[in-house]
Amino acid sequence: MYKKIEVNKSARNAILSGHPWIFSGKIDSPLQDYENGEVVYIFCEKKFLGTGFVSPKNSIAIRVISKSKVVVDENFFVQRFLQLQKYKRKTLSLNTNMYRLVFSEADFIPGLIIDVYNKYIVIQTNCAGVIKRREQIVNALLKVFKPIAIIDRTTPETYNVEHCEKYKIDENHRILYGKLQNNVQIMSENGILFYVDLLYGHKTGFYIDQRENREVVGKISAQNEVLNLCSYSGGFTLYALANGATRTVSVDISKPALKLVEDNIELNKFPKEKNVNVQADLFEFVTNENLSKYDVVIIDPPSFAKHITETEQALKAYKFLNATVLKKVKEESFIFTSSCTSVVNEMMFKEVIEKAIRDSKRDVKILKKSFLPLDHSSLLNFKETEYLKSFLLFVL
């Protein structure tokens, strides 16, 4: 059915241990013999190992789809989507209508991100294998979900990296199916309403990956004053208000983001006077603000590094933020701190928190350590799927 490709013993061991990437230096077959994005059957010493997408010009030359021989056609996507929809819906409350259907390699469809927003679907195709099968993916989604519209949020840079034909990014080209009368739609998460911009909002429109952490922070916010750093659309702020916070302060450098916080508060009919918006630089704010008046502080900044060469500066930024907050908060306060920087792994972030606690000279305990929510799968031997790391701290 598909061409065979031979890999060395090192690649074989990686595949058998569950790692989904094979790098070009571990491939014995001449890569120039393969088309970008085609499906291949992977062999080592003539023994079958799995099925994958090949990218001959990239350092990640093969992305493993399955350890079985599979045919990647429209029906393959239909069956995968049905399976994923069945169990992922079970992880959500009845009043939540946005979730991650497909999380790339972790859901065994490498390079594909699919988020469901009620009757709308947003996709990102991040490798040549799925870019070239976009039509099959769309057709499969239509059969399984019958959505109003399917929106493509693949970045222009992806096409360069994946050596695929570019296309102009505008509203017309982003809509793969249907019509989007308004790019801003109202979505529900555990009964809390949010305006979500499906065309231009962060990520695919919303930070779905913090859902379970927002629930935890909401519970500890009752009758407390809450500071939400890097609030964006106010996810943590709204959960705090919904759970009876006496006052919230939402800090973001973006004026449009803070306007979105106001709009979401109004949408949920929460008292406007209970929240104060502050447009400020994160680092300047924590340096100058009196943090002793808050019972709960949320540190949830955007990614501090896009490349491994920026890891050290990201670690310094996390250390400064967490140490500064720890030194300045009052006794018996909660700190929720999170990192979504993929090049900062769990161990690195844990070491940052340890150093920040040591420097603060405070008595601090960890109440909870968390990763991604249930709709964001992960693989044991593929740490790239565990990009979100969070700690809930209690300062004595």
Secondary structure, DSSP 4 states (H G I P E B T S, - for coil): --EEEEB-HHHHHHHHTT--EEEGGGB-S-GGGS-TT-EEEEEETTEEEEEEEE-TTSSEEEEEEESS----SHHHHHHHHHHHHHHHHTTS-TT--EEEEEEGGGGTSTTEEEEEETTEEEEEE-SHHHHTTHHHHHHHHHHHH--SEEEE---HHHHHHTT------SHHHHEEEE--S-SEEEEEETTEEEEEETTTSSTTSS-GGGHHHHHHHHHHTTTSEEEEES-TTTHHHHHHHHTT-SEEEEEES-HHHHHHHHHHHHHTT--GGGEEEEE--HHHHHHHS-GGG-SEEEE----S-SSGGGHHHHHHHHHHHHHHHHHHSPTTEEEEEEE--TTS-HHHHHHHHHHHHHHHT--EEEEEEE---TTS--BTTBGGG---EEEEEEE-
